[in-house]
């Protein structure tokens, strides 16, 4: 956003590779006279390196913009203060204004640059008596329409979704984004030690891509069959009972995913929690009473919630407990 005389005279958006960054898009709407008297407001520190697009600092300096106010210092080591330094060296006034909303927006971006792992959000939905499924694991509707919509909005913000073969077998989920005005496929990662995901599962029709993480002991014939069908299979170090979750998160990070949304059962949720791989947990609490059904967690599961921020929000008739460990 560019402001002159307390008026917004240009706005810009970065639509992805091949398109202008917000700064450049805004500058294209200005005359040289307007630019040199204007203040530009951006969320992220202007970049100063060549990537798929030219550096924003170059365009700002060329336009002789008067002042830049930015909300977040870029975590990318190629920028990390260098962008602002270039602007100041060119005589452009730069001001950093810290805003909680901007910090939250860039939390996953910052986490990825610091760790090369995705920012992981896991959600789990519970009935009032702590069940996640009916008898013998049969799926049941737990949350209301308003909270279901919130889930799809969260999927929309994620780069990819992680689930388990057990969840796919039990629920046959679509795990795409389904909102009134759009249906969007996402990359899906499945924890599937023994390659048990059914070939007829809906996820293979609704996902953008599917990656199966499997143990070294998985059947080589199954691996070959999946590869022939265009499904990625990634062998993961494992013990006799579980896959190496830190290895998997590092692999997903190397795949370029910043935001990872997890929808699986209580075992996966608790395993990620024990491995300190969650940055955010969302516990959906419904008012429904299941009675006989599958408990969310094992009887011996314990959770000492500490070093985090915790908040509650009502969504329709349901309640969401949000726990953050990163910001």
N, C-alpha and C positions, 0 to 999 in steps of 0.2 A: 504494500500500500504506500502511495506517495501523497504527501500532504503539502499544500501551499496555502498560506493565509488561512489556516484552519479549515481548509476545504480538501476533501479527498479528490484528487484529480487523476489518479490512475491506480488500478489494482492489477495484480498479476498472479498467475498460478503455474505451478510446475506439474505438468501432466505426465511426466515420465520420460524415458529415453526418446531422443529425437525431437523433443519439444523444449521450448525456452524455460529457463528457471524463472521464478516469480519476479526477481529483480529485473531481468532482461525484458520480460513480458510487459512489466509496468513502464519501463523506460521507453519502450517502443510507442507508447501512447502519449509521450510528452514531446513538446517542442524543446529545442536547446535552451531557450529562455526560461521555460518553466523548470527544467531539470536543475539548472544551476542555482535556483532559489528554493528548492524543495527539500523536504525531509522524508526519507524512506523508512518505513517500519517493516521489519521482517522478523519472523520467529527465529530463524537459524542464522548464525553468523555467516556472512557471504563467503562463498568458497573462493579459493585463490589458486586452484590447480586445474589442469586440463583432464577431463574424463571423457564422457560421451558428449559433453557440451563444453564450451569455453568457460573460463573462470568468470564468476559474477563480478569480482573486484575490478577486472579489466573494463567491463562495461560501465561500472559506476564511476571509475576514474575518468574514462573517456567522456562521460556525460557531465562531468564536473558537478555531481550531486553535492548538495550543501552539507547534509547531515544524514547519518544512518543510526537508527535505534533498533537494536536486536534483542531477542528474548532468551537465546540459548547459545552458549559457547560450544562450537562444533567439537565433538569428541573424536572426529576423524583426525589422525595424526598428520595427514596431509594439509589440514587446515589449522585446527587447534590454536587459535590466537594469531596465526600468520595472516589470515584474511583481514582482521581488524588492523594489524600492524601495517599492512600495505596501504589500506585506506587512510590511516592517520599520516603515514609518510607522504601521501599525496595531498594532504591538507584537508581531508574530509573529517569532520567531527563525528566520533563514534561514541555511542552510549549503550551500555548493557543494562537492561531492566529485567530483573528476576521476577517471573510470574509462575506460581504453582501450576497453573493449567498448562503452560508451555513446557515446564519441567516434566510433568506427567506425560505429555504427548511424546516427548523425545526420550522417555525412559528406556524403551526397547532399543532405540538407535544407540544410545550411550552404552547400554549393557553389552550389545553386540561388539562394539568397538573395543570395549575393555576386556571382554572374555572370549570373543569369537564364538560364543554360544547364543542361542536364542533366548529372548525374554519369555519365560514359560508361565502361562496362566492355565490353571486346571480348575474345572468346575465339576461339582458333584451335586446331585439333587437327592434330597432325603424326604421321606414322609415324616410325619410328626413322631412316629415311633421308630425312626432310624432305618427304614428299609429303602433299598434302591431298586428292588424288583419284587415280583410276586413269588409264589411257591415255585420251586425248582428253577428259579431265575427267569421266569416268564416276564416279559416287559409289561410295565403298567404306566399309565399316564400319571405323572406326579405333579408337575407344575402347571400353572394356568397360562392362558393365551398371552397375557402381557409379558410374562417372564420368558415364554418361548420366543417371543419377538425379540426380547433383549438378547437372548442367546444368538439369534441369527445376526443381529447387529454386531455382536462381539466377533462372530465368525468373519463377518465382512472386514473388520479391522485387522484380522490376523493374516499373516503371510501364508500359513499352512496349519494343518490340523493333525494331531496325533491321537491315535486310538489303539486298541488291541484286537487281536484276532478273536479273543473271547467275547468282546463287545459286538464285533461284527456278526459272530455266530448267533449270539443271543438276541440282538436287536435288529439286525440287518439295516443299519442306519444309512441315510443318504450323505450326511455330513457336508452338505453344500449350503450356500446362502439362499434362503427363500424368503424374500420380502415382497410386499405388494407390487413393487415396480421393477423387480429384478430377481433373476436367478443366476448365481455365480458359482462356478466350480472352483475348488481350491486344491492345491497339492495335499495329498493325504499320505501320512506315514503310519505304518501298522507294526506294532510289536507282535511278532509271530515266530516264536522260537522254532517251532516244528513245521512251519508252513501249512497251517491248518485252515487258513482263510478260505471260505467256499468260493469256487470259481463263478458261481451264479450270483454272488452278493451284489446288491444294488450299487455299492460304492464304486464298482468298476465302470458303471455307466454315468455316475454323477460327479466323480472326481476329475480334476484336471490332469493329475498324474497320481500313480500309486507306487509307493516304495515299501517293500517288506523287509523288516529287520529280522534276521533269523540266526539261529545258533550254528556253529560249525558242524554239528551233528545232523543238521537237516538233510533230508533225502536229496541227493544230487539230481535225481530224475525230476523231482518237483521244481528244483531251482531252474533246470533247463526248460521245463514247460512254461514257467512263468516268464522267463526271459524271452522265449519265443513269442509270447503274447504281448510283449512290450511293457511288462511290469518290472521295475527295478528290484533286484534282490541284493541286499547288503549283508554280508556275513559279519556277525558281531561277536567279540569275545564274550564268553558266558561261563557260568558255573552250571551245575547239573539242574538248577532250578530257575535261574533268571539271567536275562541279558544284562550286559554292562551298560547301564543307563548314562553315565557320564560320557562314555564313548559315543553313544547314540546322539546325545545332545551336541557334542563337538562335531559330529558328522553333519547334522542338520544345520549347524552354524556355518560349516564350510559350504553347504549347499546354498548359502546366501540368505537364509531365513532369519529375520530379526524378531518377529512376533510368532510364537507358537501357542496355539490354543489346544488344550487337551480335553477330550471327552472320552472317558473310559470308566471303569468300575472302581470300587474301593481299594482293590489290591494295587492297581496302578497308581492311584492317587496317593496312597500311603507310602508306596515305594519311592515315588518322586520326592515326597516330603522327607523321608528318612535320609535320602541321598543329598538333601539340601539343594535340590534342582528346581524348586519352585520360587518364582519371584512374586507371584500373586496366586491366591486361592480364593475361589468363589464357592461358598456353600449355600445352595438353594434350600430353604426350609419351607416345605409345604404344610398346610393345615390338614392334609389328608391322613387318615389312619389306615394302615395296611393290614395289621394283624399278623397273619402268617405270611412270611415272605423272606427275602434275602437281606440279611443285615449289610449295612454299608461297609463295616470294618470287622476284622476278626475280634474275638472276645478279648484277646490279650493286647489289642492295639491301644497305645497311649500317646498323647500328644501334648507336649509342654509348649504352649504358645508364648513365645518371647521374642524380643528384638524385632518387633514388627508394629505396624499400625493396623488398627482394627476398626471397622465401621459397619453399621447396619442400615439397610434401606428396605422399605416396603415397596414391592412391585406388584400391583394388583392385590390379590389376597395372600401372596407369598412374601417371604422375607429373604433378603440376600445378605449374608455375612461376607464382607470382603476383607481379606488379610493381605497386606503388602509387606514384603521384606526388603524392597529395593529403594523406595522413595517415599 
